[in-house]
């Protein structure tokens, strides 16, 4: 028996809105430690890594590990039925069951909605994610990254990210011209941590990426006030959003090689 209760159904709704346009279906791997999801997009350029730890749920019970294969499009539609303040309970019997139940409860418990989604068989691929010693780690307001991607996407399709101790520069060029946006580390100690930009740079790094994917990642902005970009030459950038005390949502994007 698997059952997990989340005080904010809106959190899972925001997660699904962030990934459903990249991946149509995926396995939610449930274990006593929590829920995880790993999936590649159709072009095999992006890897999604979602971790929701058991201690972040109000209640969490998982007798044995199981995988719940779900259509993310269908799940996203159902989650839209949840109110912003509703709680969410997820139930699944065992590996022999062909459905998973989602229950939404209003704060006053005067409205309860339950939906069953049929499970689908998805080939379960586990990807080895190695911890790397990155050349540059940039922590910045997530809304700022979203704005940068939005502004630069009107000019070109490839963004060059250049990072060093002095700052991080986002550059694009296209048929109509070029654009550059530079973000410098926050020096004002009065700026709240959730609004400050912090850059840890061991050596300068310059990488090119498809801007459409970075723009897609920024759909996760409502999940966290901050985003972390971890970069090194020749390996995927990691764009990570911390989800309160629940876990994190990370995107790995391979660089464009000229």
N, C-alpha and C positions, 0 to 999 in steps of 0.2 A: 504494500500500500504506500502510495506517495501522496502527501498533502503539504502544501506550502501556503501560508497566508501572508499577504503583503498589505501593509497599511495604506499604501498609495497605489491604486491601480494605474494611475496616470504615469508612473515610472515605467512600467512595462509598455504602456502605450507609446511613450516617447522613444523607447528603445526600438520598437518595431518600426516607427516612422523613420528612424535613422538608417535602417538596414534593408527594408523591404524592397527598395528599388535596386539594390545590388544583388540580392539573393532571393530567389522565388520560394525556396523551401530549405529547411535545415533541421538537424537533430538537436533537440534540447536534451543534453546529457545530464541526468539527475543522479546524484550520489549523496551519501551521508554528509559530504562536505559542502554541497550546494549544487547550483545549476550552471552548466557551461555550454557554450555554443562556439563551434569553429566551422567556418564555411568560406569557400572561395567564390568570387563572382564568376560569371560566365566566361569572361575573357582571361581568367587566371592571372589577373594583374593585382587584385586586392584580396587580402585575407582578413576576415572578421574574427575577432577574438573577444567573446563576452564571458565574463565571470561574475556570478551572483552568489555570494557566500551565505551559508546557512544562517549565520548570526545576524544578517541584515534583515531577515524575515521576522515577523511577529511570532509565528510558529513555523516549525519545519520538521517534517517527519518523512524519512526515506529509509525503509527497511532494507532495500537492496537497490543496487544501481540499475537504472533503466534508461532507454533512449526514447524520446517522444519526437517522432518525425512529423513535422507540421508544415502546412502551407503558410508562409509568412503573410501572403496577401490576404488569405482567409482570416488568419488570426488578427491581423491589423484591423480588418473590418469589424470583427466582434469586439475588439478592445475599444473601438470608437463608441460602443454602446455604454461604456462605463462613464459615470459622472466623475468630475475632477477630484472629488473628495471621497469617492467610493473606495472600499477595501476590496481586495481581490484574493480569492482562494482558488488554488489550482489542485485538482484531484485526478489521480490515475490509479487504477487498481493494481495492475502488474503488467508484465510483458505480454500476457495473453489478451489483454483488453485491446479493442480496436478504436477506442475513443478516449479523449481527455476532457474533463469538465472544468469550465471557468465560471466562477460565481462572483457576482458583484453585489455588494451590500452598501446601502447608503449610510451616512454617519449615524442617523437615528434608527437604523434597522427597520424603517418603514417601507423600504423598497428593496426587493431581492430579485436579481436576474441570474439565470443560469443558462449556459450554452454548452453544448457538446460539439467537439470538433473531431472528425475522423482522422485517425493517424494514417500516415502514408509511409511506405517503405523507402527509406533513403539509404544509399550506400554510405556507411559511416567511415569517413576518412579523418584520421587524426594527424595533425600537422605538428612537427617538432618546432617549437618556438624557443630558440636559444637566447639566453640573456647576453646582450652585447655591451661592451664598454664603448658607448657612443662618443663620437668626436664633439658633438654639440647637443645639448638638451635645452629646449626653449619652453618656458612656462609663460603663458600669456592669457589674457582674457579671451574666452571662447567667442564672444561676440565680435571681438576685433578680427580674429581669423576669418569669421564668416563674412564680415564686411570687406576684408581684403580680397577674398575669393570672388565675391560678388562684383566688386569694382573692376578687378583685373580681367574677369571673364568676358567683358564686352570688347576687349582689345585682342586677346590671343587665346590659344588653346594650350600652350605649354608655359608653365611657370618655372622660373629658375629661382631656387631658394639659396641664398648665400648667407652663411652664419659665421660670426666670429665674436670675440669678446665685446666689441663695440656695438653690435646690433645684428639684426637679421633683416635681409633685404629680399623682397619678392618682386621679380621682374618678369614682364611679358613683352612680346613684340608680335605685331601682326601686320596685315596689309595696310591698315589705316594709321599705324603708328606704334608707339611703345609706351610702357608705363612702369614706374618703379614706386614701391612703397617700402619705407624703411622704418622699422620699429627698434627703438633703443631701450636698453635696460632702464627700469625705473630707479631713479636716484632719490626721489622724495620719500623720506621715511614715514611721512604722514599718509601716504597712499595705502588704503587697505590691501591686505594680501590678495584678495580676490580680484583686485584691479591692477595689480603690479605685474610687470614683465621682468622675468629673471632668466638670464642666459648663462649657462655653464658651458664654456668652450675650452676644449683641450687643444684643438687645432682648427684652422679655418676649413669649412666644408662648403662645396658648391654642387648642387644636384638639380636635375630637371625632372618635372613631374607633369602628368596630364592633369590640367586644371579641373576638368569636369569631375574627376574622382575626388579631389580635395574638396571641391564645392559640395559634393554629395556627402562627404564625411561631416561637414558643418551642420547638417540636419540634426546632429546630436547636440547642438549648442544648448537646447533647453535642459539637458541632463546635468550640466555643470557650468559654473561661472568661469572655470579655467580649463585650458587644454594644454597638453604637453606634446611637443614634437621632438622626437629623438632621431638624430641623423648621423650617418657615417658614410663615407664613400663606398659605393659598390654594393650596398645592401638596402633593403626597403626602409623607408621612413616609417616610424610608428607615430600615429596620431591617436592620443589616448584621452578619454574623458572619464574622470572619477565620478561614480554614481553614489553620492552621499557615503553612508557606511555599508552600502550593499555590495559594492564591487566596482567594476570598471568595464568600459567598452573601448576596445582598441581596434584600429585599422592599420594594416600593413600595406604599403603601396610601393611597388617596385619602381625604381627610377627609370626615366627614359634615357636610352643610350644612343648617342648621336653616331 
